[in-house]
Amino acid sequence: MKDEDAMPERILIVDDEPFNLELLAQELRDLGYDVERARDGAEALARAESYRPDLVLLDYMMPGMNGLEVLQEIRKGESEVPVVMITAHGSIDIAVQAMKLGAQDFIPKPFAPDHIALVVRKALEHGRLTREVAVFSEAMDERYHLVVGRSAPMARAVELSRKAAASRATVLLLGESGVGKEVFARAIHSWSERRSEPFIVINCVGLSRELLESELFGHEKGAFTGAHRLKKGKLELADRGTVLLDEVGDISQELQTKLLRFLQERDFERVGGTKSISVDVRIIAATNRDLEAAVKDGRFREDLYHRLNVVPITLPPLRERRDDIPALAQFFLERFARETKKGFVEIAPEALGRLSRYGWPGNVRELGNVLERAVVLGHPPRVTLEDLPPRLMAPEPPGGGEATTYGAAVTAYRRQVIVAALARSGGNRAAAATALGLHRTHLMRLLKALRIE
């Protein structure tokens, strides 16, 4: 459930049996949900449009439209609301059909209160995460859609980013190169009240102190050799907008002092100037450095660190969210297939297994490069092991986090096969179970045991 101060989540129950309808409604109200009821398919579709539920519990056997037909109508629209199908005992075939049509889960009759509570909670959690990722993707350029993935660590980072966006606080994005810090910075800007104002990136690495100072604050004509005209700095150009200080951990000590003064006063002077210029700029800083260690070593000012570290958000490396790899790989495959107009549609299971086991020191950026290479050099319609670069084919070093015992190797292989099946089914667990020749409940137990989300 949500926080106590939040609005209760809305659930629409659709069942033509009054007793079942009232029983479910009371059970869910007792759990703190807001409940609306419908007794047939037509009423359900009308209520869904006006009530805008966060979850639909949908009975299969109803007069007129049955549950599968109602589900199809819901999915014809733009609604991504989670749907849980209510089925009679033993109606596994119907449940499988419902999952293929986009149902999130199913509840068998007769109802078990504990089971209802669990299924509803999981379906609502899935719905919240789907909405957050959709909003995040909409805030981004098409190239970055789905780059965040759907794992729990990234969901938490998205949640923190959305909360930070509603404030004026300085945000510090932490994480290795290639994890998507600029993507998150752009999303925070897009979610904020500054979304219609400039978003400007300042790369703090690779420039001399003088050039970076000019980039930040601008310079007056004649301030130094080659300054033939006045130049406004990016802080000035971003007035009322957002500035991303990328790789802020690499700026010089002298420039750290000037940046600290700006963060304290929100004004500055151009290089060679005497006039104080005030701006209203939201600062987002990003770094792959350990700033706390840099502070201890005297390489980074402690007072500047605390000015930047108001809302810290750590983005996990790709190797710590391997469950995202199949979906991310498929996203990149489809993107580069469109760009190159080559007919790639899937990744071979053995190639996907290798992608899932690789350590990805370059994170999402490296994954994208690998898939682009595979599409450019490979042969449609499938990416195979032969299309992957040699470094992914090298044996994993002992102690490198991969399986080194028989039991661990078996577990790793089971995980690989299941993740690949889920990727091919688009995350549809019922379809994945069918493809693997497993009963759905057995697959669910394996997902739990292997900690596959």
Protein Blocks (a to p, Z undefined) as FASTA:
>chain_A
ZZfkbccdddddddfbfklmmmmmmmmmmnopacdddfbfklmmmmmmmnopabdcddfb
dghjafklmmmmmmmmmbfcdcdddddehilmlmmmmmmnopabdcdddddfklmmmmmm
mmmmmmmmmmmmmmmmmmpcfklgoklopafklmmmmmmmmmmmmpmbdcddeddehilp
mmmmmmmmmmmmklmmccddddfehiafklmmmmmnopaehkaghiabccddfklmmgoi
acddehkllpcfklmmmmmmmmmnopacdehiabdcddddddddddfbdfklmmmnopac
fklmmmmmmpgcddddfklmmmlmmmmmmmmmmmmmmmnopabfbdcfklmmmmmmpgol
nlmmlmmmmmmmmmmmmccfbdcfklpcfklmpccdehilpafbfklmmmmmmmmmmmmm
mmmnnopaklmmmmnopafklmmmmmmmnopZZ
